[in-house]
Amino acid sequence: MDDTDRRLLALLQEDAATPYAALGRAVGLSAGATHERVRKLRERGVIRRTSVDVDPAALGRGVLAFVMVDSTAWMGDSGERFAALPEVLEAHVIAGSASVLLKVRTETTQQLQDVLRRVYTIDGVSGTRATVVLETFFERPVTP
């Protein structure tokens, strides 16, 4: 990966719908050469997917919480069980005082409580500690 690839990735992270011609102008390549570079970045798995950044509050998902999940057993094989909960946006096996870290979005704190109840039904879960976010200063993508 060279500097041109890194610049392309940064531009695509700002707006993945930017036309290849505009991307090419920004990095000094033709639209065709830009398309080819982006295709190769996809083939190599550097670009995993193209998505739209949606405001969760606009969809009624204004409550954001990070949930630490305690367990009595190894949770590394439980990814599908956490993924089955639609409110869980991310699930990470972690080292430290908990076994799993979840990123959860709901409309209300009552719905968050319901999610926590459902988390407790997953084999091996022995406890949770939820931290509700009051304000997000920023979220950023990985810098290429």
N, C-alpha and C positions, 0 to 999 in steps of 0.2 A: 504494500500500500504506500503510495507516494503522497506528496502534498496536494496534488490535484484531487486525488480520491478523498482525502480528508476535507478539502474545501467543498467538494460535491456533497459529501455526507452532512456537513454542517448546513449547507443550503437546503438539502432535502428535509432535514429535521425541522427547519424553520417553516417550510411549506412543501410537503411532498407532492403537491399538484403543480409545481413550477414546471413549465414546458421545457423540454430538452434544449430548445434554441436559447431560452433565457439562461438556463444553467450553463450552457456552453459559452455564451458571451461572458458570463461572470468568471469563468475559469480559463478562458482563452482557447476553447475547442469548438469544433463544429457540432451541430446538433447530432449528427450521426456518430461522431466519436464519443460524445457525451453519453448517448444511448448505449453504446457498446460498453463503456466503463461501468455504467449503472447495472447493466445486465450481468457483467462479470462480478460485481459486488454482490448481487443477488445469488448468483451461482455458488460463490464462495461462502455464502451464509453470513456475510457482513451485514447486509440488509435482510432482516428476517421477515418483515412484512411492511406494508404501507397501511397507515391507519389515520383516523380523524380524531383530533383532540376535542372532545365534547365537554362542556361545562356540566359537571355532575349536579350542581344545584338547579340548573335549568331543567333537569330531568327528574327533579324531586329526590335527589340523593345527596342532600347537603350535609348529612352527618358523616364525618370521616373518623374512623377509629383504627388504632393499631392494637392488635390483641396478641399478647404473649400467651402461648399455650404450654402448660406444664403436662408432663406425661409420666406414666409408669412403665413405658416401654419405648423402644426405638420407633420414631414416627416417620422415618424416611420412606416407608412404603405406603403412606397414607395420603399421598397427593391427590388421588382421585376422589377420596372422601371429602377433602376440603374443596376441591374444584366443583363438587356437586352442589355446593352452597352458592347460589348466584350472587349474593352480596359480597362474597369474598373475591376481591380483585387480584390479590397476590397472596401466595403462601410460600414461606421460606423455611427450610430446616436450618436451625441456627445452633451455634455453640454458646454456652453461657448458662444463665439461671433458668432458661426456658428451652423447650425443644423446637417450637415452631413459632414463627412470627407471621401474623395475618394482617393484611390491609383490607378493611371492611368499609363499605359505603352503604348507608341506609337513609331512609327519609326521616325517621324519628329515632329517639333513644329507645322507645318501646320496641321498635323493630330490631335495633341493635341487641336488646335483651333477648329477643327471640332467636337471633343468630347465635348468641352465646349458648342458649339452651340446646340448639342443634349441634353446636360444636361438641358439647358434652356427650352426645350420643356416639361420637367417633371412638372406636376401640382404643384404649390406652390413654385417653385424655383424662387428666386428674384435676385440672384447674385452669383458670384463665385470669389474666389481668389486662383489662382494657384501658387504653388511654384515648380519650376523645380530643380531637383537634379543635381548637377554638378559632384559629386563623392560620392560613398557609402563607408564609412570606414568599416562597417561590418553589417551583419544581423545575428541574432542568434535565434535559437528555444527556446521555454520555457524550463527552467532548471527543470528537474524532482525533 
